[in-house]
């Protein structure tokens, strides 16, 4: 699922009010960190992550790699922080209702 610019804007607004829950340090992106991110995405659908100064990855690199490993969408990268979103597969458990683009049919 590819996010539209309006959907990204909606998710960026929601991400302003959430705390950073994933921290990427000198170990980079390990299997344990991917599992932690998957669990958080399953529970919340949107997560904010931070790349620490001692990490060998930039925020953009970490965002791309973690998004690929968790099958999520990159929402935003600013400085050392980034936001990921993955829609829940079960419609009854979805917490975030995305804006529909009127032009798309």
C-alpha positions as CSV (number, residue, x, y, z in Angstrom):
1,X,0.0,0.0,0.0
2,X,1.5,3.3,-1.1
3,X,0.6,6.3,1.0
4,X,-0.7,9.5,-0.6
5,X,0.6,12.9,0.5
6,X,-2.6,13.7,2.4
7,X,-2.3,10.4,4.3
8,X,1.3,11.1,5.1
9,X,0.3,14.5,6.4
10,X,-2.4,12.9,8.6
11,X,0.1,10.4,10.0
12,X,2.7,13.1,10.6
13,X,0.2,15.0,12.6
14,X,-0.6,11.9,14.7
15,X,3.1,11.2,15.2
16,X,3.7,14.6,16.8
17,X,2.0,13.5,20.0
18,X,3.6,10.0,20.4
19,X,6.8,9.1,22.3
20,X,9.8,7.6,20.7
21,X,9.8,3.9,21.5
22,X,12.5,2.4,19.3
23,X,16.1,3.4,19.8
24,X,18.8,2.3,17.3
25,X,22.3,2.3,18.7
26,X,25.7,1.0,17.9
27,X,24.5,-2.5,17.2
28,X,22.3,-1.2,14.4
29,X,19.2,-3.1,13.4
30,X,19.3,-6.5,15.0
31,X,16.7,-9.3,14.9
32,X,15.6,-8.4,18.4
33,X,15.0,-4.7,17.3
34,X,13.0,-5.9,14.3
35,X,10.8,-8.1,16.5
36,X,10.3,-5.2,18.9
37,X,9.3,-2.9,16.0
38,X,6.9,-5.5,14.6
39,X,5.2,-6.0,18.0
40,X,4.9,-2.2,18.4
41,X,3.5,-1.8,14.9
42,X,1.0,-4.6,15.6
43,X,-0.2,-2.9,18.7
44,X,-0.1,0.8,17.6
45,X,0.1,0.9,13.8
46,X,2.4,4.0,14.0
47,X,5.7,4.2,15.8
48,X,8.4,6.8,16.2
49,X,12.1,5.7,16.2
50,X,15.4,7.5,17.0
51,X,18.9,6.8,15.8
52,X,21.4,7.5,18.5
53,X,24.7,9.3,17.9
54,X,26.8,6.2,18.3
55,X,25.0,4.4,15.5
56,X,26.7,3.7,12.3
57,X,23.5,4.3,10.3
58,X,21.9,7.6,9.4
59,X,18.2,8.1,10.2
60,X,17.3,7.8,6.5
61,X,19.2,4.5,6.1
62,X,17.8,3.0,9.3
63,X,14.2,4.1,8.3
64,X,14.5,2.4,4.9
65,X,16.0,-0.8,6.3
66,X,13.6,-1.1,9.2
67,X,10.6,-0.3,6.9
68,X,11.7,-3.1,4.6
69,X,12.2,-5.6,7.4
70,X,8.9,-4.8,9.1
71,X,6.9,-4.4,5.8
72,X,5.8,-0.9,6.9
73,X,5.6,2.5,5.2
74,X,8.1,5.3,5.8
75,X,6.1,8.4,6.9
76,X,8.7,11.0,7.9
77,X,12.4,11.4,8.6
78,X,13.6,14.5,10.5
79,X,17.0,14.8,12.0
80,X,17.7,11.6,14.0
81,X,14.0,10.6,14.3
82,X,11.7,8.8,11.9
83,X,8.1,7.5,11.8
84,X,6.9,4.2,10.5
85,X,3.3,3.1,9.8
86,X,1.7,-0.3,9.1
87,X,-2.0,-0.7,8.7
88,X,-3.5,-3.5,10.7
89,X,-4.7,-6.4,8.5
90,X,-7.8,-7.0,10.6
91,X,-10.2,-4.1,9.9
92,X,-11.9,-4.5,13.3
93,X,-8.6,-3.9,15.1
94,X,-7.5,-0.8,13.1
95,X,-6.8,2.2,15.3
96,X,-6.1,4.7,12.6
97,X,-8.6,5.4,9.8
98,X,-6.7,7.0,6.9
99,X,-8.1,9.7,4.7
100,X,-9.4,8.5,1.4
101,X,-8.2,10.3,-1.8
102,X,-11.2,11.4,-3.7
103,X,-9.4,11.2,-7.0
104,X,-8.5,7.5,-6.6
105,X,-11.2,5.1,-7.6
